[in-house]
Amino acid sequence: MPLALYTFGMFVRPAEDPANAGFHALNDPVLQEVDCAEGLIARSGYESDADGSSWGQEVHPRFYIERGDGWSPATLSLWTDLEALFAFTYSGLHASALRRGREWFQKPDWPPLVLWWHQGEGHPTWAEGVRHHEYLHDHGPTPHAFTFKSPFDLSGAPTRLDKARVQKLRLCRDSM
């Protein structure tokens, strides 16, 4: 069963404000890295992509505040396991972008991401990601919606990341 990830953030300023230039400059290179990442099964495109790769209509969680630009950074993807996703998230160019997040994003009153074991056929939809995200905010980590700090395994039992495997994946990634 694949691990689903939904992320959501809100810019401090409208999306196209020059203050977000660093984010926009890093966005495509980070997406290129994720597409080659160990453990990535697939990621959703966006409705604006001409190739039709979006996993349903993009929707926003209730935390979204429209600023006249119609969007906010969000991702939706499927992974083989927690360790592969964690190794990608906290190493390489993506980790560098995360360290700069305060330059672009407001401090959230919501979880920045949600994880869950995707049981359905095909890919999760954006609406499904938002439902899990809001559930995590409202109820805290459960087998239905969790975080890296409080993960659950496929059976629904609390688990821990295999730190040795994460380190091995990071070393392999850094040597590329």
N, C-alpha and C positions, 0 to 999 in steps of 0.2 A: 504494500500500500504506500503510495507516495506521500511525502510531506509537503503540504501547501504553505505558502507564505504570502501574506498580504501586508504591504507597508503603506503608510500614509503620513504625509507631512503638509504643513502650511507655510508658505513663504511669509516673511514679515512684510514685504512690499509686494506689489503686483508682480506677476510672473516675469514680465518683460522689462522690469525696472533694471537699470544698469547695475544695481547692487547685487543682482543675481547672475551676473556675467560669469563668475567663477563656477557656479553650479552648471550653467549651460555648457561651458567649455569642457567640463568633466563628464557630462551626461553620456555622450556617445562613446567615449573611450571606456567608461565603466560598463556600459551595456555590451560592448564588444568583449570585455573580459568575462562578464557573466555568461555570455553565450559559449565560451570555451571552458567554463569552470567544471571541475570534477564534481559529479553528483547532480548537476542540473539536468532535469528531464526535459523541461520546456518552460518558456515564459510567455505571457500574454503580450501581444502588441497593444496598440492603442487605436481607438476608433479613427483617429486622424491618419493612421497608416494606410497607405493605398493597397497593401497586400491582403487586407481582410484578416489579419492575425489576432484581432482582439477577441478575447474570450467573453463575448457578450457586450451589452451596453455598459459603458463606464458609468458608474454611480459613485457618489461621495458619501462618506459617513456623516452622521448628523453634526459632527464637529466642524464640518466645512463651512467657511464663510466666503461668500461670493464677493470678489473684489473687482468685478468687471472683466476678468480675464478668462473665466469659465473653466479653469482647471487648477489642480494642485498636484504636486508630485505624488505618485502612487505606483506600486508595482504589484504584480501577481505572478507567482511562479510555482513550479513543482520541482521537488528535490528528492534524491534517493534516501537521505537520512539527515539527522540533526548535525552530525559532525562535518559533513561536506558543506552544508549551508553555513555553519558557524565559521569554518575555515575561510570560505569566500568572503563572508561579511566583514570579518575582522582582520583581513590582511590585504596586501596589495593596494591598488589604486582606490578600491572601494573604502578601505579603512582610512586612507588619506582624505577622501571626500567626507566621511563621517566626522572626522576631527574638525572639519571646517563647517559643519552643519549650523553652528550658532551664527555664522555670518549670514545665512540665508533663511533659516527656519525659525518660527516662533517656538518658544518652549511649550511643548504640548501638555494639555490637561488630559490627554488620552494616551493609550499605548502607541508607540511608534510602529509597532509591528504585531502581527498575530500569526501563530503557527497552528496547524491542525493536520491530522491524518486524513487525507482525502479519500473517502470511501465510494464516491460516485464514479460512474463511467466517464471517460473523457476528462476534460479539464474543468476545474472550478470556474465559476463565473465571477465577474467583478461584484455582483450583488451578493454572492455567497461569501466572498472575502469581507465585504462590509458587514454582513450579519455576524460573522465570527469576530471581527474587530470590535463591534459594539458589544457583543456578548462578553468578551474579555474585559472591556471597560466596566461593564455593569456588574459582573459576577466574579472577576478575578480569574486566575488560571485554573482550568479544569481540563479533563481530557478532550473537551469540545473546542477549547481555545486556550492556547498557552504561549509561553515565551521561552527564551533560552534560559532564563533564571529559574523557571519552574516548569521544566518539560515533562511530558508524559510519553510512555512508549505505546506501541501499537495496541497493547491489551488494555490501556487506560491507566496503568500504574505509573506513579511518579518515577522518574528516572534521572540519570545524570549523563552529561556529555562524557564521552570517552576522550579524556584530555590527551592521551598518547596518540590516538588516531588523529585528532585535530592538529596536533603538532606535526605529525607526519605529512598530512595533507598540506599544511602551510609550507613546510620545507619543500615539498614537491612543487608547489605553486610558485614559491619565491625563486626556485632554480630555473624556471622557464624563461 
